[in-house]
Amino acid sequence: QHDFGEVDVRFLDGTRRRVHFFASRLKYSRWVEVTLVPDESAETLARTLVDHFAAIGGIPLLAVFDRPKTIALHWSKDGQVTEWNALFAGVALDLGLGIELCWPARPEQKGSIENLVGWVKGSFFKQRRFLDDADLHAQLAEWHVEVNTQRPNRATGVIPAVRLAEERPRLRPVKVGPAELALRIPVVVGPTAAVLHDTHAYSMPPDAIGVPGTLFLYRDRVRIVAGRFAAVHPRLVAPGAKSTLPAHRAQQVAA
């Protein structure tokens, strides 16, 4: 089970901050992974999901979600998805991951997902006080150890780590690790021999102008393939930043 949640946290100095988190829980063992995230975008979902699978030690047969736009864009009246979010769908195919979405006609599933978020809020956020953001992260790490390896789960009466030892042989290897996970984004090399993504410009050879291709978005870098041309850049963060490789600069001057 996987879902995003948000909660307003009040630190001991009186400041308040809205915190977003992504939670995952294995159905059999009740092992849980919770990560504080900057937003609820498709990229954040995909990367955090893979982080959780890597931490758990494998991939289950099915991943159960609610109906966020980060996964399904459109669906028919009977609940069948008619258009998937392309970024997430590509990651699911790379992982070999089956997806099951909750629908209004299945309230027992819907409640199970929402209870995961409510349980995280009630078990962690509402039970503790935090000095600052660093203390929040430190206490979350301590809480993980407590609920996964020390405290018996209320539903099963067994410590999740004990059941995880039974469950792990049924999990499949993580085909794509966090560092190798790339989101595929269709692009076209522009008239200035650059590919634009999220306000960032990445250079390409001038002969690639007008050629369609794919931008592979990694956590720390981008790889662009357009026809017979390819380039790897460090991933940019600052809005409007540009990355021009020295070889491309020389080719552009020559052209």
Phi, psi and omega in degrees: 000139182218143176192155171274153172214164176217150182207145177272121182254132176251118181280167185295338177276004177096347179287152181236147178213138175276123184252131174258142178218158176238127185242141175228142178216129175285135188292320185281305185279336186071019173295135185236144172233130178229130180233134173285132186233156181283334184200186180240040181281169179296321179294316179299317178300310184297314184291319180291325177300314179293322175303316181293318178298320179295320180292322179289326179105018178164177183245131176283175181293317184231146171245124184258129181230166165283205183245057179286154178294343177289350179242305182239130181267321180217152178210157181277174183295335179272007175092000180280133180289128178256342176209120178269156170293121188298322180297312181291321181299321178297320179292318179299321178293319179298323182277342188069039188260127173281139183244131174235126182253147179276142179235158181304332182285354181235073185297334181292327176289313182303315180295325180297318179294311182295327179294331177298312179295316179297322179294319178297317179298313184287325184277330184246296190295321184276351182261353187229162174239143188238136179288312180201189183296320179297320179293324177300313179295320180295317180291328177295320177296319178296319181297320177304314180297318183295309187282337182265331188235352185238323188257127174298140178287140182295324184287325185253338185075010183235144176297131183306324181299327180292314179289330179297326177299326176283326186279329188301322178300338179275347179280147179265152180301148176283111185293324182233115180284169182304320183288334183262356183291124179234130174272136182264125182231121178292137182218170172225135178289122186283178183293345175261018180060045178219153175251128180262133174212122176054046180072000181260141180249126179242128187287153173222164177299147181299333178291348181271359182304130178085358182274128175286154181196199182229134173260120177265112187262110176263177180294323187239001184203168173231144174236127183246129176236119179226103184062234180272003183257144179212149179206148177238129180234152166297143180287131181273151182240314183296134180302134177078006182290156180234146175233117179239118179288143182306318180298321179291323180297317179295320180294323181292320178296317179297320181291000000 
